[in-house]
Amino acid sequence: MHADSELRDTIASCELILGGQKSGKSRRAEMLARKWLAQCDAHRASLIATGSAWDDEMRERIARHQRDRAARVPGLATLEEPRDVAQLITAHSRAEHLLVVDCLTLWLTNWLMPADSVGQGEGDWATQCALFVDAVRDAPGPIILVGNEIGLGVIPMGREVRAFVDALGMLNQQVAAASTRVTLMVAGLPLALKDKA
C-alpha cells in the first residue's frame, strides 16, 4: 500500500467524508470503524443513523444497510437519531469510542423537509447546526461524518430545493472547518481535501 493511502486510512480526530450517491462514502466510514475496533479490545464504535423510514422503499433501504453493515463491521453498534444528533454526540463521545454519523444530508432533510412536516423550521435548524458543530469540536473521541456533495450539478428550479442545496453547502463548509480531515469520495476512491490529522 502506498504511504499516502496508509496515512488517509488512519483514524483522524474528526473526518468528514463527502461524495455523491454510491461514491463509497459509507464504505470508507465502515472501513475506518473496522480498523478502529481492531486496534484495541477497549475500543468501541457506534453509528448514529439519521435516516427515517418514510416509505416502503426507504424502509427496505434501511434494512439492507443494516444487514450489510452487520456483515462488514459486526462490532459497530447502531444509534438511531433523525434530529438531535448533537445531543447524541455529547452523550456518547469518549476517547475510546468512535462515532460515525451517517448521514448529514438526511439529517438536514429531517430538519428542513421532514416527511411528516412536524417540527419544520429554519430557525430551529440554525440552532441545531450550531450545537452540532460545537459538539463535533468538543468531542473527546474520534468522529467520522458522512455527507453528500450535491452542489456540483445544475441549479435546481424550485425555491425549496435551491434553499436545501444552499443549506447543505453551508453545513458542509462549517463541518469541514471543524474537521481535521476532509475526504472526497469519487468512484470508490478517496481524495484528501484537508489533512491535519
TAZI-V420360 format. One record per residue. RES is the residue in three letters. PSI is psi in whole degrees, 0 to 359 (none if undefined). Layout:
RES_PSI + RES_PSI
This chain:
MET_138 + HIS_147 + ALA_322 + ASP_317 + SER_328 + GLU_318 + LEU_317 + ARG_342 + ASP_4 + THR_166 + ILE_120 + ALA_161 + SER_327 + CYS_118 + GLU_127 + LEU_124 + ILE_116 + LEU_158 + GLY_176 + GLY_180 + GLN_135 + LYS_34 + SER_349 + GLY_12 + LYS_306 + SER_324 + ARG_318 + ARG_315 + ALA_317 + GLU_319 + MET_318 + LEU_321 + ALA_319 + ARG_317 + LYS_318 + TRP_312 + LEU_327 + ALA_341 + GLN_327 + CYS_139 + ASP_334 + ALA_346 + HIS_140 + ARG_158 + ALA_137 + SER_143 + LEU_126 + ILE_105 + ALA_125 + THR_353 + GLY_147 + SER_139 + ALA_83 + TRP_350 + ASP_176 + ASP_318 + GLU_319 + MET_323 + ARG_316 + GLU_320 + ARG_315 + ILE_316 + ALA_319 + ARG_316 + HIS_319 + GLN_316 + ARG_313 + ASP_317 + ARG_316 + ALA_325 + ALA_320 + ARG_321 + VAL_80 + PRO_330 + GLY_3 + LEU_110 + ALA_160 + THR_132 + LEU_125 + GLU_124 + GLU_104 + PRO_343 + ARG_307 + ASP_63 + VAL_324 + ALA_317 + GLN_320 + LEU_320 + ILE_312 + THR_320 + ALA_328 + HIS_345 + SER_126 + ARG_160 + ALA_325 + GLU_4 + HIS_110 + LEU_136 + LEU_136 + VAL_124 + VAL_116 + ASP_104 + CYS_161 + LEU_327 + THR_317 + LEU_324 + TRP_312 + LEU_319 + THR_318 + ASN_333 + TRP_315 + LEU_334 + MET_52 + PRO_142 + ALA_327 + ASP_358 + SER_18 + VAL_133 + GLY_11 + GLN_137 + GLY_123 + GLU_328 + GLY_316 + ASP_321 + TRP_316 + ALA_319 + THR_313 + GLN_320 + CYS_315 + ALA_317 + LEU_320 + PHE_311 + VAL_320 + ASP_317 + ALA_320 + VAL_313 + ARG_324 + ASP_356 + ALA_129 + PRO_341 + GLY_170 + PRO_147 + ILE_137 + ILE_124 + LEU_130 + VAL_132 + GLY_164 + ASN_146 + GLU_105 + ILE_3 + GLY_18 + LEU_353 + GLY_201 + VAL_156 + ILE_126 + PRO_153 + MET_325 + GLY_144 + ARG_314 + GLU_320 + VAL_320 + ARG_317 + ALA_322 + PHE_314 + VAL_318 + ASP_314 + ALA_320 + LEU_320 + GLY_318 + MET_319 + LEU_313 + ASN_320 + GLN_315 + GLN_318 + VAL_322 + ALA_320 + ALA_328 + ALA_351 + SER_149 + THR_338 + ARG_139 + VAL_126 + THR_132 + LEU_125 + MET_129 + VAL_120 + ALA_39 + GLY_3 + LEU_133 + PRO_134 + LEU_118 + ALA_121 + LEU_331 + LYS_137 + ASP_97 + LYS_21 + ALA_none
